[in-house]
Amino acid sequence: MMREIFKTVLVLSAEGAVLTLLLMILKPYTSKKFSARWQKYIWLAVIVCMLVPAWKFIPERNVQKYAPQIVTTRQNTNRTDANIVDTKINNGGENGVKPAENPVTKPKIRINIFDLFSYLWLIGVIVFFILGAANYCVFLAKHRKNSINLEENRTFDEVKDELKIKRKIRVRISRADTSPMLVGTVFPVIYLPSVPLDKESEKMVFRHELMHFKKRDLLYKYISFAVNALHWFNPFAYVLSTNIAESCETACDTAVVKNMDGDMKNLYMKTILDLAQKKKS
């Protein structure tokens, strides 16, 4: 069972590696000719190819058609062989002499190298998931500890209404050195750095983070993490994960500035860059 699962993972991993390499080669062209949204969802297609063994859903009609006949033939052959063997044993073998009893031998333990790799892969998947989940929990606990809840913010409510988001999303001001970010899908929270922002800049930050929520980018990244875990041995899985994060940011920025004029676009980019610079300094 484990061997078959590992074989399937290897085939999916090879498919993903080829598609990722192809998209990386075409990226200088596709980034200019296609929209940011297209670039985001083309990587989703690679994720699907690395998770779903499509060939297993193809109906094997011919195999099903002839399977009963093959089974019947094999059963009849086995019965005939068994009768022949019983007859030879009862008659004392082919030469009329009963074969001597075989001495009891200890069973030899054989380790198949492919089975060994299968279990090593499974151990790697479990370790990857545990370490990833633990790091994420520590990350969330650290930011929650070093932040305070923002009870009311009119600007935030305005942006939520503008994007038609009804879900309850909390906002917390972080004292840690961080940039604005959205965390959590069940209980979403937006963390803001404790730096003064004017109303327009604050609007830009909220639009960016709420757009991530509206586009379900966190769910997209969680699926990317699952692919990384299943294909932890494949370097192209990490390339895929990096490109997914990049494409999510690009698509988010494009969606935010879609209906803005030139001045508003400049303000948006300036706000994002300023906050990134403050985090580095």
C-alpha positions as CSV (number, residue, x, y, z in Angstrom):
1,M,0.0,0.0,0.0
2,M,2.7,2.5,1.0
3,R,4.7,1.6,-2.0
4,E,1.9,2.4,-4.4
5,I,1.2,5.7,-2.6
6,F,4.9,6.6,-2.9
7,K,5.0,5.7,-6.6
8,T,2.0,8.0,-7.2
9,V,3.7,10.8,-5.3
10,L,6.9,10.4,-7.4
11,V,4.9,10.6,-10.7
12,L,3.0,13.7,-9.4
13,S,6.3,15.2,-8.3
14,A,7.8,14.7,-11.7
15,E,4.8,16.3,-13.4
16,G,5.0,19.3,-11.0
17,A,8.7,19.7,-11.6
18,V,8.3,19.8,-15.4
19,L,5.4,22.3,-15.3
20,T,7.2,24.5,-12.7
21,L,10.4,24.5,-14.9
22,L,8.3,25.3,-18.0
23,L,6.5,28.2,-16.3
24,M,9.8,29.6,-14.9
25,I,11.3,29.6,-18.4
26,L,8.2,31.3,-19.9
27,K,7.8,33.7,-17.0
28,P,9.6,36.7,-18.6
29,Y,7.1,36.5,-21.5
30,T,3.9,35.6,-19.5
31,S,4.5,38.3,-16.9
32,K,4.3,40.9,-19.7
33,K,1.6,39.4,-21.8
34,F,-0.9,38.0,-19.3
35,S,-2.7,39.5,-16.3
36,A,-1.6,39.1,-12.7
37,R,-4.8,37.1,-12.1
38,W,-3.8,34.7,-14.8
39,Q,-0.3,34.3,-13.4
40,K,-1.8,33.5,-10.0
41,Y,-4.2,30.8,-11.2
42,I,-1.7,29.1,-13.6
43,W,0.3,28.2,-10.5
44,L,-2.9,26.8,-9.0
45,A,-3.0,24.5,-12.0
46,V,0.5,23.2,-11.1
47,I,-0.7,22.6,-7.5
48,V,-3.6,20.5,-8.7
49,C,-1.3,18.5,-10.9
50,M,0.9,17.8,-7.8
51,L,-2.1,16.8,-5.7
52,V,-4.5,14.9,-7.9
53,P,-3.5,11.8,-9.9
54,A,-5.7,12.4,-12.8
55,W,-4.9,9.1,-14.6
56,K,-6.5,7.1,-11.7
57,F,-9.9,8.6,-12.7
58,I,-9.7,7.3,-16.3
59,P,-12.1,4.3,-16.6
60,E,-10.4,1.0,-17.5
61,R,-13.3,-0.4,-19.5
62,N,-11.3,-3.1,-21.3
63,V,-9.7,-4.3,-18.1
64,Q,-13.1,-4.5,-16.4
65,K,-14.6,-6.3,-19.4
66,Y,-12.1,-9.2,-19.5
67,A,-11.3,-9.3,-15.8
68,P,-13.9,-12.0,-14.9
69,Q,-12.6,-14.3,-17.7
70,I,-9.0,-13.9,-16.6
71,V,-9.9,-14.7,-13.0
72,T,-11.9,-17.8,-14.0
73,T,-9.1,-19.1,-16.2
74,R,-6.6,-18.6,-13.4
75,Q,-8.8,-20.4,-10.9
76,N,-9.2,-23.4,-13.1
77,T,-5.5,-23.5,-13.8
78,N,-4.7,-23.3,-10.1
79,R,-7.1,-26.1,-9.3
80,T,-5.6,-28.4,-12.0
81,D,-2.1,-27.7,-10.7
82,A,-3.2,-28.4,-7.2
83,N,-4.7,-31.8,-8.2
84,I,-1.5,-32.7,-10.0
85,V,0.6,-31.9,-7.0
86,D,-1.7,-33.8,-4.6
87,T,-1.6,-36.9,-6.9
88,K,2.2,-36.8,-7.1
89,I,2.5,-36.5,-3.3
90,N,0.0,-39.3,-2.6
91,N,1.8,-41.6,-5.1
92,G,5.2,-41.0,-3.6
93,G,6.3,-38.4,-6.1
94,E,7.2,-38.8,-9.8
95,N,9.5,-41.8,-9.1
96,G,7.3,-43.5,-6.5
97,V,9.5,-42.2,-3.6
98,K,8.0,-39.8,-1.1
99,P,10.0,-36.6,-0.8
100,A,11.9,-36.1,2.4
101,E,10.5,-33.6,4.8
102,N,12.2,-30.2,4.5
103,P,14.0,-29.1,7.6
104,V,12.6,-26.1,9.4
105,T,14.4,-23.0,8.3
106,K,14.3,-19.6,9.7
107,P,12.6,-17.0,7.5
108,K,14.9,-14.5,6.0
109,I,14.2,-10.8,6.5
110,R,14.5,-8.9,3.3
111,I,14.3,-5.1,3.1
112,N,13.2,-3.7,-0.2
113,I,15.0,-0.4,-0.9
114,F,11.9,1.1,-2.5
115,D,9.8,0.3,0.7
116,L,12.6,1.9,2.8
117,F,12.4,5.1,0.7
118,S,8.6,5.0,1.0
119,Y,8.7,5.1,4.8
120,L,11.4,7.7,4.8
121,W,9.2,9.9,2.6
122,L,6.2,9.4,5.0
123,I,8.4,10.4,8.0
124,G,9.5,13.5,6.1
125,V,5.9,14.5,5.4
126,I,5.0,14.1,9.1
127,V,8.0,16.1,10.3
128,F,7.4,18.8,7.7
129,F,3.8,19.2,8.9
130,I,4.6,19.2,12.6
131,L,7.5,21.7,12.3
132,G,5.4,24.0,10.0
133,A,2.4,23.9,12.3
134,A,4.5,24.5,15.4
135,N,6.3,27.5,13.8
136,Y,3.0,29.0,12.7
137,C,1.5,28.6,16.2
138,V,4.6,30.2,17.8
139,F,4.4,33.0,15.2
140,L,0.8,33.7,16.0
141,A,1.3,33.5,19.8
142,K,4.2,35.9,19.6
143,H,2.2,38.5,17.7
144,R,-0.8,38.1,19.8
145,K,1.2,38.6,23.0
146,N,2.9,41.7,21.6
147,S,-0.3,43.4,20.3
148,I,-3.4,45.1,21.5
149,N,-6.9,44.9,20.1
150,L,-8.3,47.9,18.1
151,E,-11.9,48.2,19.2
152,E,-13.2,50.6,16.6
153,N,-11.9,52.1,13.4
154,R,-14.1,54.0,11.0
155,T,-11.6,53.8,8.2
156,F,-11.6,50.0,8.5
157,D,-15.4,49.8,8.5
158,E,-15.5,52.0,5.4
159,V,-13.1,49.8,3.5
160,K,-15.0,46.6,4.5
161,D,-18.2,48.2,3.2
162,E,-16.5,49.2,0.0
163,L,-15.3,45.6,-0.6
164,K,-18.6,44.2,0.5
165,I,-17.1,42.0,3.2
166,K,-19.5,41.0,6.0
167,R,-17.2,38.7,7.9
168,K,-16.0,39.8,11.3
169,I,-12.3,40.6,11.1
170,R,-10.4,41.9,14.1
171,V,-7.6,44.4,13.9
172,R,-4.7,44.4,16.3
173,I,-1.9,46.9,16.7
174,S,1.4,45.1,17.1
175,R,4.3,46.4,19.1
176,A,6.7,43.9,17.4
177,D,8.7,44.9,14.3
178,T,6.3,43.8,11.6
179,S,4.6,44.9,8.5
180,P,0.8,44.8,8.0
181,M,-0.5,41.2,7.6
182,L,-3.6,39.1,7.6
183,V,-3.5,35.8,9.6
184,G,-6.1,33.1,10.2
185,T,-9.0,31.8,8.1
186,V,-11.4,30.7,10.8
187,F,-10.8,33.7,13.0
188,P,-9.1,36.3,10.7
189,V,-7.0,39.0,12.2
190,I,-5.2,41.9,10.6
191,Y,-2.0,43.0,12.4
192,L,-0.8,46.6,11.9
193,P,2.5,48.0,13.0
194,S,2.5,50.7,15.7
195,V,3.5,53.5,13.4
196,P,1.4,56.7,12.7
197,L,-0.6,56.6,9.5
198,D,-2.8,59.3,8.0
199,K,-6.3,58.3,7.0
200,E,-5.5,57.8,3.3
201,S,-2.5,55.7,4.0
202,E,-4.4,53.6,6.5
203,K,-7.1,53.1,3.9
204,M,-4.5,51.7,1.5
205,V,-3.2,49.3,4.1
206,F,-6.7,48.0,4.9
207,R,-7.6,47.6,1.2
208,H,-4.5,45.5,0.7
209,E,-5.1,43.2,3.6
210,L,-8.8,42.9,3.1
211,M,-8.3,42.2,-0.6
212,H,-6.1,39.2,0.5
213,F,-9.0,38.0,2.6
214,K,-11.6,38.5,-0.2
215,K,-9.4,36.6,-2.7
216,R,-8.8,33.8,-0.2
217,D,-5.1,34.0,-0.6
218,L,-4.4,32.5,2.8
219,L,-6.3,29.3,1.8
220,Y,-4.2,29.3,-1.4
221,K,-1.0,29.5,0.6
222,Y,-2.2,26.7,3.0
223,I,-2.7,24.4,0.0
224,S,0.8,25.4,-1.2
225,F,2.2,24.4,2.2
226,A,0.4,21.0,1.8
227,V,2.1,20.5,-1.6
228,N,5.4,21.4,0.0
229,A,4.9,18.8,2.7
230,L,4.0,16.0,0.3
231,H,6.9,16.8,-2.0
232,W,9.5,17.9,0.5
233,F,12.2,16.1,-1.4
234,N,11.5,18.0,-4.6
235,P,13.3,21.4,-4.9
236,F,10.7,22.5,-7.5
237,A,8.0,22.4,-4.8
238,Y,9.8,25.2,-2.9
239,V,10.2,27.2,-6.2
240,L,6.4,26.7,-6.7
241,S,5.7,27.9,-3.1
242,T,7.8,31.1,-3.6
243,N,6.1,31.9,-6.9
244,I,2.6,31.4,-5.4
245,A,3.4,33.9,-2.6
246,E,4.7,36.3,-5.2
247,S,1.8,35.9,-7.6
248,C,-0.7,36.4,-4.7
249,E,0.9,39.7,-3.8
250,T,1.0,40.9,-7.4
251,A,-2.6,40.0,-8.0
252,C,-3.6,41.7,-4.8
253,D,-1.9,44.9,-5.7
254,T,-3.4,44.9,-9.1
255,A,-6.9,44.3,-7.8
256,V,-6.5,47.2,-5.2
257,V,-5.3,49.8,-7.7
258,K,-7.7,48.7,-10.5
259,N,-10.1,51.7,-10.2
260,M,-7.6,54.2,-8.8
261,D,-6.3,57.3,-10.6
262,G,-2.6,58.0,-11.0
263,D,-2.2,60.0,-7.7
264,M,-4.0,57.3,-5.7
265,K,-1.8,54.6,-7.2
266,N,1.3,56.5,-6.3
267,L,0.1,56.9,-2.8
268,Y,-0.7,53.2,-2.5
269,M,2.8,52.2,-3.7
270,K,4.4,54.7,-1.5
271,T,2.6,53.5,1.6
272,I,3.4,49.9,0.9
273,L,7.1,50.7,0.3
274,D,7.4,52.9,3.3
275,L,6.1,50.3,5.6
276,A,8.4,47.7,4.1
277,Q,11.4,50.0,4.6
278,K,10.4,50.7,8.3
279,K,10.3,47.0,8.9
280,K,13.9,46.6,7.5
281,S,15.3,49.5,9.4
